[in-house]
Amino acid sequence: MVGPFPLPQIYGLLPGPRNPSSHGSGSNLKICKLVGQRVDQTILSVAAMKTAAEKFAGADEMDSGSTDPAGRAEIGLVRFPGWLKAGFGICIVIAVAAVVRRMVALSTVGKSSAPLEMGKLDAWFRSHAVLTWVHISAALVFVLLLPFVFQVGDGKQHGLLRVFFVLGTITGATAYGMSRYAVGGWIERSAVLVFDTLFLLSLARAYTSQRSGDVPGQRMWMVRSVAILLGIATTRPVKGVFFATQRISHLTPDRFFGIAFWIGFSINTVAIELWLRSAGRRIAASEYAHDRR
């Protein structure tokens, strides 16, 4: 019972009580029907407003990315500028050429026409052929994989990343052994040890970011690790400048190789760090703009 009428009577489903002594029963029935219609309309209006509010709230959360980690991650991804792509491409070509040259030197038995220091270096690599082949083979596949790692969709990303991390670890670990003989002595060896360690640490941070679902962090540390690794390619043109100016500087390879290693690795490390910091500021500004919507 609700008030003086049964619940069915309010919604106009049953006629009102037939009491001959009651006056205006027909008017009461009409009033009950009107009240029932008003109640129905009110209930439907409230339900419609609630549904619309839920849809609006959901759409707003999707736009801001507050409830969708993937949406928030997309905000943190920025495109590589043309100069960075060009630099990476040049380094990849140089690195591949260096590995192919090393493979040919390992496969060729006989007197080499290379300078004395380079001949000694080739001889050391031949005497440690297993370590050298493992290092350059892993490095070659790793470098050739780079253009695909940053372009494939999420469906194939997981498998490629697994190969990326495994090959990167092998390349970095074997680089320590490869530095035992250095033409430039301890100056060259110290450059390899410092930047190889930075490479492995960056690779480890990228892996932990992937495991925690931090896509922007993973991408940032992957780019940093790749740039550091490709610093070995940047040392090649730097050494070429030293060779070209050898008559003026009178520096022999055992004296300028270490300097060239520090310059080459430093160029890549500083350049990528400056770009990452600039990209980080743009990411923060983009997220702030989305949060204010």
Secondary structure, DSSP 8 states (H G I E B T S, - for coil): -BTTB-HHHHTTSS-----TT-SSHHHHHHHHHHHHHHHHHHHHHHHHHHHHHHHHHHHHHHHHTSS-HHHHHHHT-----HHHHHHHHHHHHHHHHHHHHHHHHHH--S---S-HHHHHHHHHHHHTHHHHHHHHHHHHHHHHHHHHHTTS-HHHHHHHHHHHHHHHHHHHHHHHHHTTS-TTHHHHHHHHHHHHHHHHHHHHHHHHHHHTT-HHHHHHHHHHHHHHHTHHHHHHHHHHHHHHTHHHH---HHHHHHHHHHHHHHHHHHHHHHHHHHHHHHHHHHHHHHHT-
